[in-house]
Structure formats: C-alpha cells, structure tokens
Amino acid sequence: MTVFVGGLGLSLVAIAVAGIKYQLFAAPAEEPISGEFANHPMVEATFMSLLIAIVGLGALAFAVLVNRVRSTGTPGAWGRVTGWLWGVSGALFLLFGAMNFFTHIGLIVNTM
C-alpha cells in the first residue's frame, strides 16, 4: 500500500512540475470565470499545479505515516501533516470542482 500510494504521490508531483513547465491547465477565453486569465496561462497553471502537488505531497506523507505507525505504533507529526495536506487540497478541489461545472457549462453555451 505504501509503495502504491507513494508512487502515485511521485506521479502527481511530476504532473505538477510538467504543469508549470509546459503551462498546462489554461482555460480558453470563452470560459466564464477561469477564461478571465486566458491571456495569463501561468495563473491557472500555477494554481492547478500547486493543488496537484499538495495532493502528491500528502500521498508521500501518507506513505511515511503508514510506515511510522507500523514501526512505532504512533502517527507522530506525520498524521497531522497528511491530514492538513489532504484536508486543504480536498477543500480546494471541492470548490474548484463546483466552479468548474459552471465554467464548463458557460463554455458550451458561449461556443454554441
């Protein structure tokens, strides 16, 4: 389990780095909210890449947490670190996902 989750964490961190390097995740100008940043692709690339990186770091922290609990029986600071990373990124993904429904519907309407 720790190898799988840790590997996924490394993959997410790599996706985040690629998002910054290649300016991924940019929205077209026709999208209502995120389209406001269409002329500045690094804004959305940075936001999404940081969000993905936080999830990836949480996965890496989780792998360390499981090994710590297995060896010492206590989570130590790794439990709090994992909880905060996944809690913050989960809340941000929830809000971004809700906004995304609106923006994607707006994109469809604006391009019909």
C-alpha positions in Angstrom: 0.0 0.0 0.0 2.7 2.5 0.9 4.6 1.8 -2.3 1.5 2.3 -4.4 0.3 5.5 -2.7 3.9 6.8 -2.6 4.3 6.1 -6.3 1.0 7.9 -7.0 2.4 10.8 -4.9 5.5 11.0 -7.0 3.4 10.9 -10.2 1.3 13.8 -9.0 4.4 15.8 -8.2 5.7 15.1 -11.7 2.4 16.2 -13.2 2.6 19.4 -11.2 6.1 20.1 -12.4 5.0 19.5 -16.0 2.0 21.8 -15.5 4.4 24.7 -14.6 7.0 23.9 -17.2 4.5 23.5 -20.1 1.8 25.9 -18.9 -0.9 23.2 -18.7 -4.4 23.7 -17.4 -5.0 27.0 -19.2 -8.7 27.7 -19.9 -9.9 29.2 -23.2 -11.1 32.8 -23.2 -14.8 31.6 -23.7 -14.9 30.1 -20.2 -16.8 32.5 -17.8 -14.5 32.6 -14.7 -11.2 31.0 -15.5 -11.3 32.4 -19.0 -10.5 35.8 -17.5 -7.0 34.5 -17.1 -6.7 33.2 -20.7 -4.0 35.8 -21.5 -2.1 34.8 -18.4 -1.8 31.0 -18.7 0.7 30.8 -15.8 -2.0 31.8 -13.3 -4.2 28.7 -13.8 -1.1 26.5 -14.5 0.4 27.6 -11.1 -2.9 27.2 -9.2 -3.6 23.7 -10.6 0.0 22.6 -10.3 0.2 23.6 -6.7 -3.1 21.9 -6.0 -1.9 18.7 -7.6 1.5 18.9 -5.9 -0.2 19.3 -2.4 -2.2 16.1 -3.1 1.0 14.4 -4.2 2.9 15.5 -1.1 0.0 14.3 1.0 0.4 10.9 -0.6 4.1 10.8 0.1 3.4 11.9 3.7 0.8 9.1 4.0 3.4 6.5 2.9 5.7 7.7 5.6 2.8 7.9 8.1 1.9 4.2 7.5 5.5 3.1 7.9 5.8 5.1 11.1 2.6 3.7 12.6 3.7 0.2 11.6 7.1 0.6 13.3 6.3 2.8 16.4 2.6 2.4 16.8 2.1 6.2 16.8 1.5 8.6 13.9 3.6 11.4 15.3 3.6 14.6 13.3 3.1 12.7 10.0 -0.6 12.2 10.9 -1.1 15.9 11.2 0.9 16.7 8.1 -1.0 14.2 6.0 -4.3 15.4 7.3 -3.6 19.0 6.6 -2.2 18.4 3.1 -5.2 16.3 2.1 -7.7 18.4 4.0 -6.6 21.7 2.4 -6.3 20.1 -1.1 -9.6 18.4 -0.8 -11.4 21.6 0.2 -9.8 23.4 -2.7 -10.6 20.6 -5.2 -14.2 20.7 -3.9 -14.5 24.4 -4.5 -12.7 24.3 -7.8 -14.8 21.4 -9.0 -18.0 23.3 -8.2 -16.7 26.3 -10.1 -15.7 24.0 -13.0 -19.2 22.8 -13.5 -20.3 26.4 -14.0 -17.4 27.3 -16.3 -17.7 24.3 -18.5 -21.4 24.9 -19.0 -20.6 28.5 -19.7 -18.0 27.4 -22.3 -20.6 25.2 -24.0 -23.1 28.0 -24.1 -20.6 30.6 -25.2 -19.4 28.4 -28.1 -22.8 27.2 -29.4 
